[in-house]
Amino acid sequence: MTRLTDSEWRVMEVLWNGGGLHLGQILEALSPQTGWSRTTVHTYLTRMMAKGLVTADGGMPKRYAAAVSREQCGEEQRKDLLERVYRGSAGQLVAAFVRDGGLSREEREELRRLLDEMEV
C-alpha cells in the first residue's frame, strides 16, 4: 500500500466517517478546514482511485468510498515511522513516548498490562 500524504489523510477521514459520498458532500466536509475547490477535491479523488485507495460507483453522481481501512493505513504509517525514525525498534519508540512524558498514567498502566499479557 502507498503511504498517505497529509492531504490524502484528510480525504480518507471524510470517507471513513461518511461511507459512500458524492463529490459535493466530500467538498462540504473538507472545505471548512482546507478551503479546497471542487476541482482540487476531484483531483485528489482521481489520484487516490489510481492508487487503489478510493473506489467510485458508476452512478450519477458518483459515490466515493474508501478502498482501504483506517487500520490498514495506520499500520502502514506505524511501520514507516518505526523504520525511518527508530530503525525498526518498537522498544525505542515506546521508550521515547515514556521518556518524553507523552503517555498519561492510564496509558502507562495499559502499556504495562499489554506487556504483561504478552509474556509467555
C-alpha positions as CSV (number, residue, x, y, z in Angstrom):
1,M,0.0,0.0,0.0
2,T,1.1,3.6,-0.6
3,R,1.9,5.9,2.2
4,L,-0.7,8.6,2.5
5,T,0.1,12.3,2.3
6,D,-1.4,14.7,4.9
7,S,-4.0,15.8,2.3
8,E,-4.9,12.2,1.4
9,W,-5.4,11.5,5.2
10,R,-7.9,14.4,5.3
11,V,-9.9,12.9,2.3
12,M,-9.8,9.4,3.8
13,E,-11.0,10.7,7.2
14,V,-14.1,12.1,5.4
15,L,-14.7,8.8,3.5
16,W,-14.1,6.6,6.6
17,N,-16.6,8.7,8.6
18,G,-19.2,9.0,5.9
19,G,-19.2,5.9,3.7
20,G,-20.3,6.4,0.1
21,L,-20.3,10.1,-0.6
22,H,-20.7,12.2,-3.7
23,L,-18.2,14.9,-4.6
24,G,-20.3,17.7,-3.2
25,Q,-20.6,16.0,0.2
26,I,-16.8,15.4,0.4
27,L,-16.2,19.1,-0.6
28,E,-18.6,20.3,2.0
29,A,-16.9,18.2,4.7
30,L,-13.3,19.3,3.7
31,S,-14.0,23.0,2.9
32,P,-14.0,24.4,6.4
33,Q,-10.6,23.0,7.2
34,T,-8.9,23.2,3.8
35,G,-10.7,25.7,1.6
36,W,-10.1,23.4,-1.3
37,S,-12.1,24.0,-4.5
38,R,-14.3,21.3,-6.2
39,T,-11.6,20.8,-8.8
40,T,-8.9,20.2,-6.1
41,V,-11.1,17.6,-4.3
42,H,-11.9,15.9,-7.6
43,T,-8.2,15.7,-8.5
44,Y,-7.4,14.1,-5.1
45,L,-10.1,11.6,-5.5
46,T,-9.0,10.7,-9.1
47,R,-5.4,10.3,-8.0
48,M,-6.4,8.3,-4.9
49,M,-8.5,6.0,-7.1
50,A,-5.5,5.4,-9.3
51,K,-3.5,4.4,-6.2
52,G,-6.3,2.0,-5.1
53,L,-7.2,4.0,-2.0
54,V,-10.6,5.1,-3.1
55,T,-13.4,3.5,-5.2
56,A,-16.3,5.1,-7.1
57,D,-19.6,3.5,-8.2
58,G,-21.0,4.1,-11.6
59,G,-23.9,6.2,-10.5
60,M,-24.6,9.8,-11.3
61,P,-23.4,11.5,-9.3
62,K,-20.6,9.1,-8.4
63,R,-20.3,8.0,-4.8
64,Y,-16.8,7.6,-3.5
65,A,-15.7,5.3,-0.7
66,A,-12.5,4.3,1.0
67,A,-11.0,1.1,-0.6
68,V,-8.7,0.6,2.4
69,S,-9.5,0.7,6.1
70,R,-8.2,3.2,8.6
71,E,-6.5,0.3,10.4
72,Q,-4.6,-0.7,7.2
73,C,-3.4,2.9,6.7
74,G,-2.5,3.2,10.4
75,E,-0.4,0.0,10.2
76,E,1.4,1.3,7.2
77,Q,2.2,4.7,8.8
78,R,3.4,2.9,12.0
79,K,5.7,0.7,10.1
80,D,7.1,3.7,8.1
81,L,7.6,5.7,11.3
82,L,9.3,2.7,13.1
83,E,11.7,2.1,10.2
84,R,12.5,5.7,9.4
85,V,12.9,7.1,12.9
86,Y,13.6,4.2,15.2
87,R,15.4,1.8,12.8
88,G,12.7,-0.8,13.3
89,S,12.9,-0.8,17.2
90,A,9.4,-0.7,18.7
91,G,11.1,-0.6,22.1
92,Q,12.8,2.7,21.3
93,L,9.6,4.1,20.0
94,V,7.7,3.3,23.2
95,A,10.7,4.4,25.3
96,A,10.6,7.8,23.5
97,F,6.9,8.3,24.4
98,V,7.5,7.3,28.0
99,R,10.7,9.4,28.3
100,D,9.0,12.5,26.8
101,G,6.0,12.3,29.0
102,G,3.8,11.6,26.0
103,L,1.8,8.9,27.9
104,S,-0.8,9.5,30.6
105,R,-0.9,7.5,33.7
106,E,-3.8,5.5,32.3
107,E,-1.8,4.8,29.1
108,R,1.2,3.7,31.0
109,E,-0.9,1.3,33.0
110,E,-2.5,0.0,29.8
111,L,1.0,-0.5,28.3
112,R,2.1,-2.4,31.4
113,R,-1.0,-4.6,31.2
114,L,-0.4,-5.3,27.5
115,L,3.3,-6.2,28.1
116,D,2.3,-8.5,30.9
117,E,-0.2,-10.2,28.7
118,M,2.4,-10.8,26.0
119,E,4.8,-12.5,28.3
120,V,4.6,-16.3,28.0
